[in-house]
């Protein structure tokens, strides 16, 4: 088979055909081809080496001077060249000209290329994301003061590049940012910070954004200001940022995370000090979307590994792929991976619209991002675990990619807020602005337009519209319930909302693929995916989806599906 992650993906290019303009779609095509081939070849080999040879802390020079250097394997350095230079993943949203874009590239394009990259290397995606996010925060809240830093964070050659990080987690605080104890002291032309950060990823970052308590500013999160802590002081000397030790992580082993002590570290304020937490929330939000993208990528890799293995592995005289129980195992994995990609690209498209000034898109992004992180990251843990089991004993052996996919998948649900924290964030959106109503109204309106455009979508549109109505009523009832009941229910409700958005976007994709933009060799595959996913969301079991199970080869490879069979994939109210 073609060793190309883009070529082997049945969903990525068709989805980009729909969500990108014709000009942007043309620009991204050669980059997709390049990234797909590199990820499946050179990058995949480098990632295995870097994972087996994690970074090492070198706190002192031979003469005993404190230096706090981290030594990386050459494979990691080469992966940095690919990520930051060749593909410009941290520069695309901030610098014109990357990959031929006359302006800054859309978020959709950035996440699509990153999605291919992460299928081979997950760990480096964290420094890439934080570098991108740091440039965004500085550009939004203090662009004139930090023009040089923004330029360095968005550089496309390593000699000029400054990588970014956010140091937030403290031993006593963790999720509860209000407990941040790091103290800031005003020194006139700069500030100094004193405190400890318990989990600092990309620990050797050149530009660190962090929160610290500003004297006289109050308690809780209102007392926190945002500060930029450079690796080097203006005079070129090492800043007082001591790396106490590196974390020995379960996954993301190629990238250095550590415990850090700030010993009156040189720092500069970012934006308004009385809005530090709100400014950091912007960085968190885009990082959460990046987490969802990475989890979607891990699922795609896991599904492809499982499909390839089951086609090659014969048991009792028949390939595993052709055996009914295995198909019932593979189908929900494949549908989950595709629906997750659809949600990530939808969220990225809304982020593009929000950045262009659309207030409704800004409100949608506010709830879409935590929804995507909550569901997609949890599903990645299940899909990569299932993929490991499908490969059997070999799947548990480090010679294969499965253990690394599983280890990395567990990180998505933890970083930038664990799942419960994320669900409570969705609850805050609902309480403050009724974002569940905005969500339901927006996607029901899009459903209505679909129902008017394509007769073959009438049945799924009607079923999904009823589901949206139920979710809207359930959300209103949840907000009217006592506080304790709200918290009990918000995790499941968050996932239900996410699945409904996925189903809506997949139906839009089905209409696109069946219309003028359709590829003749795909037939109504998109409609079968949408109907099968909607059936699962409404409670059907995989064993009931017989038409989709029969067409698993076409779903896995992107082949054509007849209309009648695609329509038959909708199974409503079935538990058989």
C-alpha positions as CSV (number, residue, x, y, z in Angstrom):
1,X,0.0,0.0,0.0
2,X,1.1,3.6,-0.6
3,X,3.1,4.8,2.4
4,X,1.4,8.2,2.4
5,X,-0.8,9.3,5.3
6,X,-2.7,11.8,3.2
7,X,-3.3,9.4,0.3
8,X,-4.5,6.7,2.7
9,X,-7.0,9.0,4.5
10,X,-10.5,8.7,3.0
11,X,-11.9,11.8,4.7
12,X,-9.3,14.5,4.9
13,X,-9.2,15.7,1.3
14,X,-13.0,15.6,0.7
15,X,-13.6,17.6,3.9
16,X,-11.0,20.2,2.9
17,X,-12.7,20.4,-0.5
18,X,-15.8,21.6,1.3
19,X,-14.4,23.9,4.1
20,X,-11.6,25.7,2.2
21,X,-12.0,28.2,-0.6
22,X,-10.9,27.0,-4.0
23,X,-7.8,29.1,-3.8
24,X,-6.8,27.8,-0.4
25,X,-7.6,24.2,-1.4
26,X,-5.2,24.6,-4.3
27,X,-2.5,26.1,-2.1
28,X,-2.6,23.3,0.5
29,X,-2.7,20.3,-1.9
30,X,1.1,20.1,-2.5
31,X,1.7,20.6,1.2
32,X,-0.7,17.7,2.1
33,X,1.1,15.4,-0.4
34,X,4.5,16.4,1.1
35,X,3.4,16.1,4.7
36,X,1.6,12.8,4.1
37,X,4.7,11.2,2.6
38,X,7.1,12.7,5.2
39,X,4.9,11.6,8.1
40,X,4.6,8.1,6.8
41,X,8.3,7.8,6.1
42,X,11.1,9.9,7.6
43,X,9.1,11.4,10.4
44,X,7.7,8.1,11.6
45,X,11.2,6.6,11.8
46,X,12.5,9.7,13.6
47,X,9.6,9.7,16.1
48,X,10.4,6.1,17.1
49,X,14.0,6.9,17.8
50,X,13.2,10.1,19.7
51,X,10.6,8.3,21.8
52,X,13.2,5.6,22.8
53,X,15.8,8.3,23.6
54,X,14.1,11.0,25.7
55,X,15.8,14.3,26.6
56,X,18.3,14.4,29.5
57,X,18.8,17.3,31.9
58,X,22.3,18.7,32.3
59,X,22.0,21.1,35.2
60,X,25.7,22.0,35.6
61,X,28.6,22.6,33.3
62,X,31.8,20.6,33.9
63,X,33.2,23.4,36.0
64,X,30.1,23.4,38.3
65,X,28.3,26.5,36.8
66,X,24.5,26.2,36.8
67,X,23.4,26.0,33.1
68,X,20.1,24.1,33.1
69,X,20.5,22.7,29.6
70,X,18.6,19.8,28.2
71,X,20.2,17.5,25.7
72,X,18.0,16.1,22.9
73,X,18.6,13.2,20.6
74,X,19.5,14.3,17.0
75,X,16.2,12.8,15.9
76,X,14.4,15.4,17.8
77,X,16.4,18.2,16.3
78,X,15.5,16.9,12.8
79,X,11.8,16.7,13.7
80,X,12.0,20.3,14.8
81,X,13.4,21.2,11.3
82,X,10.5,19.4,9.7
83,X,7.8,21.0,12.0
84,X,9.0,24.6,12.2
85,X,11.0,25.0,9.0
86,X,9.6,22.7,6.3
87,X,6.0,22.8,7.3
88,X,5.9,26.1,9.2
89,X,3.4,24.8,11.6
90,X,3.9,27.5,14.2
91,X,4.2,30.3,11.6
92,X,1.2,29.7,9.4
93,X,-1.3,31.7,11.6
94,X,1.0,34.7,12.1
95,X,3.2,35.2,9.0
96,X,2.2,35.7,5.4
97,X,4.0,33.8,2.6
98,X,4.1,30.4,4.4
99,X,3.4,27.8,1.7
100,X,2.4,30.5,-0.7
101,X,-0.4,32.1,1.3
102,X,-0.5,35.8,0.5
103,X,-1.9,36.4,4.0
104,X,-1.8,34.4,7.2
105,X,-3.0,30.9,6.4
106,X,-6.4,29.8,7.7
107,X,-6.5,27.7,10.9
108,X,-8.2,25.0,8.9
109,X,-5.1,24.6,6.8
110,X,-2.7,24.6,9.7
111,X,-4.7,21.9,11.6
112,X,-5.0,19.8,8.5
113,X,-1.2,19.7,8.0
114,X,-0.6,19.3,11.7
115,X,-3.1,16.3,11.7
116,X,-0.9,14.5,9.2
117,X,2.3,15.3,11.2
118,X,0.9,14.1,14.5
119,X,0.0,10.7,13.1
120,X,3.8,10.1,13.3
121,X,4.9,12.4,16.1
122,X,2.8,13.5,19.0
123,X,5.3,14.9,21.5
124,X,6.7,17.7,19.4
125,X,3.2,18.9,18.6
126,X,3.0,20.3,22.1
127,X,6.0,22.8,21.7
128,X,4.6,23.6,18.2
129,X,1.2,24.4,19.6
130,X,2.5,26.5,22.5
131,X,4.8,28.4,20.2
132,X,1.8,29.1,17.9
133,X,-0.4,30.0,20.9
134,X,2.2,32.3,22.5
135,X,2.5,34.3,19.3
136,X,-1.3,34.5,19.1
137,X,-1.6,35.8,22.7
138,X,1.1,38.4,22.2
139,X,-0.3,39.5,18.9
140,X,-3.8,39.9,20.4
141,X,-2.9,41.6,23.6
142,X,0.4,43.4,23.3
143,X,1.6,43.4,19.7
144,X,3.6,46.6,19.7
145,X,5.7,45.8,22.7
146,X,6.4,42.3,21.6
147,X,6.8,42.6,17.9
148,X,10.3,41.1,18.0
149,X,9.1,38.1,20.1
150,X,6.2,37.5,17.7
151,X,8.6,37.6,14.8
152,X,10.9,35.1,16.5
153,X,8.0,32.8,17.5
154,X,6.8,32.7,14.0
155,X,10.2,32.2,12.3
156,X,10.6,29.4,9.8
157,X,14.2,28.7,10.3
158,X,15.6,27.2,13.5
159,X,18.5,29.8,13.8
160,X,15.9,32.6,14.3
161,X,13.2,30.6,16.0
162,X,12.1,31.2,19.5
163,X,9.9,28.4,20.9
164,X,7.1,29.2,23.3
165,X,5.5,27.7,26.4
166,X,3.0,28.4,29.1
167,X,4.0,27.5,32.7
168,X,0.7,27.4,34.6
169,X,0.5,24.3,36.8
170,X,1.7,24.6,40.4
171,X,1.9,21.9,43.0
172,X,-0.8,23.3,45.2
173,X,-3.0,24.6,42.4
174,X,-3.1,22.3,39.4
175,X,-6.5,22.7,37.9
176,X,-7.5,25.5,40.4
177,X,-5.6,28.4,38.9
178,X,-6.9,30.7,41.6
179,X,-4.4,29.0,44.0
180,X,-1.4,30.2,41.9
181,X,1.2,31.3,44.5
182,X,4.0,32.7,42.3
183,X,4.6,36.3,43.3
184,X,5.4,39.2,41.0
185,X,7.5,42.2,42.2
186,X,7.6,45.5,40.3
187,X,11.3,46.5,39.7
188,X,10.5,49.6,37.7
189,X,11.6,48.8,34.2
190,X,10.8,45.1,34.7
191,X,9.3,42.6,37.1
192,X,10.7,39.6,38.9
193,X,8.8,36.4,39.6
194,X,9.4,34.0,42.5
195,X,7.6,30.6,42.7
196,X,7.5,27.1,41.4
197,X,5.8,25.6,38.4
198,X,5.1,21.9,38.9
199,X,4.5,20.7,35.3
200,X,6.2,22.8,32.6
201,X,6.3,21.4,29.1
202,X,8.8,22.5,26.5
203,X,10.8,23.4,29.5
204,X,13.6,25.0,27.5
205,X,11.3,27.4,25.7
206,X,12.8,30.8,24.8
207,X,9.5,32.7,25.5
208,X,7.5,31.6,28.5
209,X,4.0,33.0,29.3
210,X,3.0,32.5,32.9
211,X,0.7,33.8,35.6
212,X,1.8,35.4,38.9
213,X,0.1,37.2,41.7
214,X,0.2,41.0,41.4
215,X,0.4,42.8,44.8
216,X,-2.8,44.7,45.6
217,X,-4.8,43.3,42.8
218,X,-7.0,41.0,44.8
219,X,-7.6,37.3,45.5
220,X,-8.4,34.5,43.2
221,X,-7.9,34.7,39.4
222,X,-8.5,38.5,39.4
223,X,-5.2,38.9,41.3
224,X,-3.2,37.2,38.5
225,X,-1.3,39.0,35.9
226,X,0.3,37.5,32.7
227,X,4.0,37.8,32.3
228,X,6.6,37.0,29.7
229,X,9.6,35.2,31.1
230,X,12.5,35.1,28.5
231,X,15.1,32.3,28.6
232,X,17.8,35.0,28.5
233,X,17.8,38.4,30.1
234,X,18.3,41.5,27.8
235,X,22.0,41.4,28.5
236,X,22.3,37.8,27.2
237,X,22.8,36.1,30.6
238,X,20.7,33.1,31.6
239,X,17.5,34.1,33.4
240,X,16.8,32.7,36.9
241,X,14.7,29.8,35.7
242,X,16.0,26.7,37.4
243,X,15.0,23.3,36.0
244,X,14.8,21.1,39.1
245,X,14.2,17.8,37.2
246,X,12.5,16.4,34.1
247,X,9.3,14.5,34.3
248,X,9.5,10.8,33.3
249,X,6.2,10.8,31.4
250,X,4.1,7.9,30.2
251,X,3.8,9.5,26.7
252,X,5.1,12.4,24.7
253,X,8.6,11.2,25.6
254,X,10.4,13.0,22.9
255,X,9.6,16.4,24.4
256,X,11.0,17.8,27.7
257,X,8.6,18.5,30.6
258,X,9.9,19.5,34.0
259,X,9.6,21.1,37.3
260,X,10.8,24.7,37.4
261,X,11.7,27.2,40.1
262,X,11.6,30.9,39.3
263,X,14.2,32.6,41.5
264,X,13.4,36.3,41.0
265,X,13.3,35.6,37.3
266,X,13.3,38.6,35.0
267,X,9.8,39.1,33.6
268,X,7.8,41.7,31.6
269,X,4.0,42.2,31.8
270,X,1.7,41.2,28.9
271,X,-1.3,43.3,28.1
272,X,-3.4,44.4,31.1
273,X,-2.2,42.9,34.4
274,X,-5.7,42.9,35.7
275,X,-6.8,40.6,32.8
276,X,-4.0,38.1,33.1
277,X,-6.3,35.1,33.6
278,X,-8.6,36.1,30.7
279,X,-5.6,36.5,28.4
280,X,-4.3,33.1,29.4
281,X,-7.7,31.6,28.7
282,X,-7.2,32.6,25.0
283,X,-4.0,30.6,24.9
284,X,-5.7,27.7,26.7
285,X,-8.6,27.7,24.3
286,X,-6.6,27.3,21.1
287,X,-4.3,24.8,22.8
288,X,-7.4,22.7,23.7
289,X,-8.4,22.7,20.0
290,X,-4.9,21.5,19.2
291,X,-5.4,18.7,21.7
292,X,-8.5,17.6,20.0
293,X,-6.7,17.7,16.6
294,X,-3.9,15.6,18.0
295,X,-6.3,13.0,19.4
296,X,-8.1,12.9,16.1
297,X,-4.8,12.2,14.4
298,X,-4.0,9.4,16.8
299,X,-7.3,7.8,16.1
300,X,-6.8,8.0,12.3
301,X,-3.4,6.3,12.7
302,X,-4.8,3.6,15.0
303,X,-7.7,2.9,12.6
304,X,-5.3,2.6,9.6
305,X,-3.0,0.3,11.6
306,X,-6.0,-1.9,12.5
307,X,-7.4,-2.0,9.0
308,X,-4.0,-3.0,7.5
309,X,-3.4,-5.6,10.2
310,X,-6.8,-7.3,9.9
311,X,-6.5,-7.4,6.1
312,X,-3.1,-9.2,6.4
313,X,-3.9,-11.4,9.3
314,X,-5.8,-14.6,8.5
315,X,-7.5,-16.5,11.3
316,X,-9.4,-19.8,10.7
317,X,-8.7,-19.5,7.0
318,X,-10.2,-16.0,6.6
319,X,-8.8,-12.5,6.8
320,X,-9.8,-10.9,10.1
321,X,-11.1,-7.9,8.2
322,X,-13.8,-10.1,6.6
323,X,-15.0,-11.6,9.8
324,X,-18.3,-10.2,11.1
325,X,-17.3,-9.6,14.7
326,X,-14.1,-7.8,13.7
327,X,-16.1,-5.6,11.3
328,X,-18.4,-4.7,14.2
329,X,-15.3,-3.7,16.2
330,X,-13.7,-1.7,13.4
331,X,-16.8,0.2,12.2
332,X,-17.3,2.4,15.3
333,X,-13.6,3.1,15.4
334,X,-13.6,4.3,11.8
335,X,-16.7,6.4,12.3
336,X,-15.4,8.0,15.5
337,X,-12.1,9.0,13.8
338,X,-13.9,10.5,10.8
339,X,-16.5,12.4,13.0
340,X,-13.7,13.7,15.2
341,X,-11.8,15.1,12.2
342,X,-15.1,16.8,11.0
343,X,-15.5,18.4,14.4
344,X,-11.9,19.6,14.5
345,X,-12.1,21.2,11.1
346,X,-15.5,22.7,11.9
347,X,-14.1,24.3,15.1
348,X,-11.1,25.6,13.1
349,X,-13.4,27.1,10.5
350,X,-15.4,28.8,13.2
351,X,-12.1,30.1,14.7
352,X,-11.2,31.5,11.3
353,X,-14.6,33.3,11.2
354,X,-14.2,34.6,14.7
355,X,-10.8,36.0,13.9
356,X,-12.4,37.7,10.9
357,X,-14.7,39.5,13.3
358,X,-17.9,37.3,13.4
359,X,-19.2,37.6,16.9
360,X,-21.6,34.6,16.5
361,X,-18.6,32.5,15.5
362,X,-16.7,33.7,18.5
363,X,-19.5,32.5,20.8
364,X,-19.6,29.2,19.0
365,X,-15.9,28.7,19.3
366,X,-16.2,29.3,23.0
367,X,-18.3,26.2,23.5
368,X,-17.1,24.1,20.5
369,X,-13.5,24.0,21.7
370,X,-14.1,22.5,25.1
371,X,-16.7,20.2,23.6
372,X,-14.2,18.9,21.1
373,X,-11.5,18.4,23.6
374,X,-13.8,16.6,26.0
375,X,-15.2,14.0,23.6
376,X,-12.4,13.6,21.0
377,X,-9.6,13.1,23.6
378,X,-11.6,10.5,25.5
379,X,-12.5,8.6,22.4
380,X,-8.9,8.5,21.3
381,X,-8.0,6.6,24.5
382,X,-10.7,4.0,23.6
383,X,-9.8,3.8,19.9
384,X,-6.1,3.4,20.4
385,X,-6.7,0.8,23.1
386,X,-9.0,-1.2,20.8
387,X,-6.3,-0.9,18.1
388,X,-3.7,-2.4,20.4
389,X,-6.0,-5.3,21.2
390,X,-6.7,-5.9,17.5
391,X,-3.0,-6.4,16.9
392,X,-2.9,-8.9,19.7
393,X,0.3,-9.6,21.5
394,X,2.4,-7.7,19.0
395,X,0.2,-4.6,19.8
396,X,1.6,-4.7,23.4
397,X,5.2,-4.8,22.2
398,X,7.3,-1.6,21.7
399,X,8.5,-2.8,18.3
400,X,5.1,-1.6,17.0
401,X,3.5,1.8,17.1
402,X,0.5,0.8,19.2
403,X,2.0,1.3,22.7
404,X,3.1,4.8,21.7
405,X,-0.3,5.7,20.3
406,X,-2.0,4.5,23.5
407,X,0.4,6.4,25.8
408,X,0.1,9.6,23.9
409,X,-3.7,9.3,23.7
410,X,-4.0,9.5,27.5
411,X,-2.3,12.8,27.5
412,X,-5.0,14.6,25.5
413,X,-7.6,14.2,28.3
414,X,-5.2,15.7,30.9
415,X,-3.3,18.6,29.3
416,X,-5.0,22.1,29.2
417,X,-7.6,20.8,31.6
418,X,-8.7,17.3,32.5
419,X,-12.1,16.1,31.2
420,X,-14.1,17.1,34.3
421,X,-12.6,20.6,34.2
422,X,-13.5,20.9,30.5
423,X,-17.1,19.8,31.1
424,X,-17.4,22.4,33.9
425,X,-16.2,25.0,31.4
426,X,-19.0,24.0,29.1
427,X,-21.4,24.4,32.0
428,X,-20.0,27.9,32.6
429,X,-20.6,28.8,29.0
430,X,-24.2,27.6,29.3
431,X,-24.8,29.6,32.5
432,X,-23.2,32.8,31.3
433,X,-24.4,33.0,27.8
434,X,-26.8,30.1,27.0
435,X,-24.3,28.8,24.5
436,X,-26.1,25.5,24.2
437,X,-29.0,27.5,22.7
438,X,-26.8,29.4,20.3
439,X,-25.3,26.0,19.3
440,X,-28.7,24.4,18.7
441,X,-30.0,27.3,16.8
442,X,-27.0,27.6,14.6
443,X,-26.8,23.9,13.6
444,X,-30.6,23.4,13.4
445,X,-30.6,26.3,10.9
446,X,-27.9,24.6,8.9
447,X,-29.9,21.3,9.0
448,X,-33.0,23.1,7.7
449,X,-31.0,24.4,4.7
450,X,-29.7,20.8,4.1
451,X,-33.2,19.4,4.2
452,X,-34.4,21.8,1.6
453,X,-31.4,21.1,-0.7
454,X,-31.3,17.3,-0.9
455,X,-34.2,14.9,-0.8
456,X,-32.0,11.9,0.2
457,X,-31.2,13.8,3.4
458,X,-34.8,14.2,4.5
459,X,-34.8,11.2,6.9
460,X,-31.5,11.9,8.7
461,X,-32.2,15.6,8.9
462,X,-35.6,15.0,10.5
463,X,-34.1,12.6,13.0
464,X,-31.2,14.8,13.9
465,X,-33.5,17.9,14.2
466,X,-35.6,16.0,16.8
467,X,-32.4,15.1,18.6
468,X,-31.3,18.8,18.7
469,X,-34.7,19.7,20.1
470,X,-34.3,17.2,22.8
471,X,-30.8,18.4,23.6
472,X,-32.0,22.0,23.8
473,X,-34.8,21.1,26.2
474,X,-32.3,18.9,28.2
475,X,-29.9,21.8,28.5
476,X,-32.6,24.2,29.7
477,X,-33.7,21.6,32.3
478,X,-30.1,21.1,33.4
479,X,-29.7,24.8,34.0
480,X,-32.9,24.8,36.1
481,X,-31.7,21.9,38.3
482,X,-29.8,22.3,41.6
483,X,-26.0,22.9,41.3
484,X,-25.1,19.3,42.3
485,X,-27.4,17.8,39.6
486,X,-25.9,20.2,37.0
487,X,-22.4,18.9,37.7
488,X,-23.5,15.3,37.7
489,X,-25.0,15.6,34.2
490,X,-22.7,18.0,32.4
491,X,-20.1,15.5,31.2
492,X,-22.6,13.3,29.4
493,X,-24.4,16.4,28.1
494,X,-21.2,17.8,26.7
495,X,-20.6,14.6,24.7
496,X,-24.2,14.6,23.4
497,X,-23.8,18.1,22.1
498,X,-20.5,17.2,20.5
499,X,-22.0,14.2,18.8
500,X,-24.9,16.3,17.5
501,X,-22.5,18.8,16.0
502,X,-20.5,16.0,14.4
503,X,-23.7,14.5,12.9
504,X,-24.7,17.9,11.5
505,X,-21.3,18.5,9.9
506,X,-21.2,15.0,8.5
507,X,-24.6,15.5,6.8
508,X,-23.3,18.7,5.3
509,X,-20.3,16.7,4.0
510,X,-22.7,14.1,2.6
511,X,-24.7,16.7,0.7
512,X,-21.4,18.2,-0.6
513,X,-20.1,14.9,-1.8
514,X,-23.4,14.1,-3.5
515,X,-23.7,17.4,-5.2
516,X,-21.6,19.3,-7.8
517,X,-18.5,18.9,-5.7
518,X,-18.8,15.2,-5.6
519,X,-16.1,12.8,-6.7
520,X,-17.6,10.1,-9.0
521,X,-15.6,7.4,-7.4
522,X,-17.0,8.1,-4.0
523,X,-20.7,7.8,-4.7
524,X,-22.7,8.3,-1.5
525,X,-20.0,7.2,0.9
526,X,-20.4,10.5,2.8
527,X,-24.1,9.8,3.4
528,X,-23.4,6.3,4.7
529,X,-20.8,7.7,7.2
530,X,-23.2,10.4,8.3
531,X,-26.2,8.0,8.7
532,X,-24.1,5.4,10.5
533,X,-22.7,8.0,12.9
534,X,-26.1,9.5,13.5
535,X,-27.4,6.0,14.3
536,X,-24.7,5.4,16.9
537,X,-25.4,8.8,18.4
538,X,-29.1,8.0,18.7
539,X,-28.4,4.7,20.5
540,X,-28.0,2.0,17.8
541,X,-25.4,-0.7,18.3
542,X,-22.8,-1.4,15.7
543,X,-24.3,-4.8,15.0
544,X,-27.5,-3.1,13.8
545,X,-25.6,-1.2,11.1
546,X,-25.6,-4.0,8.6
547,X,-25.3,-1.9,5.4
548,X,-22.3,-0.1,6.8
549,X,-20.7,-3.3,8.0
550,X,-21.1,-4.8,4.5
551,X,-19.5,-1.7,3.0
552,X,-16.6,-1.5,5.4
553,X,-14.0,-1.7,2.6
554,X,-15.4,1.4,0.9
555,X,-15.6,3.2,4.2
556,X,-12.0,2.4,5.1
557,X,-10.6,3.2,1.6
558,X,-12.9,5.9,0.3
559,X,-14.7,3.8,-2.3
560,X,-18.1,4.4,-3.9
561,X,-21.4,3.5,-2.0
562,X,-24.8,3.2,-3.8
563,X,-27.5,5.7,-2.6
564,X,-29.9,3.0,-1.4
565,X,-27.3,1.3,0.8
566,X,-26.2,4.7,2.2
567,X,-29.8,5.5,3.1
568,X,-30.3,2.1,4.7
569,X,-27.4,2.9,7.1
570,X,-29.7,5.1,9.1
571,X,-31.1,2.9,12.0
572,X,-33.1,5.0,14.4
573,X,-34.2,3.9,17.9
574,X,-32.6,0.4,17.5
575,X,-30.9,-1.5,20.3
576,X,-30.7,-4.7,18.3
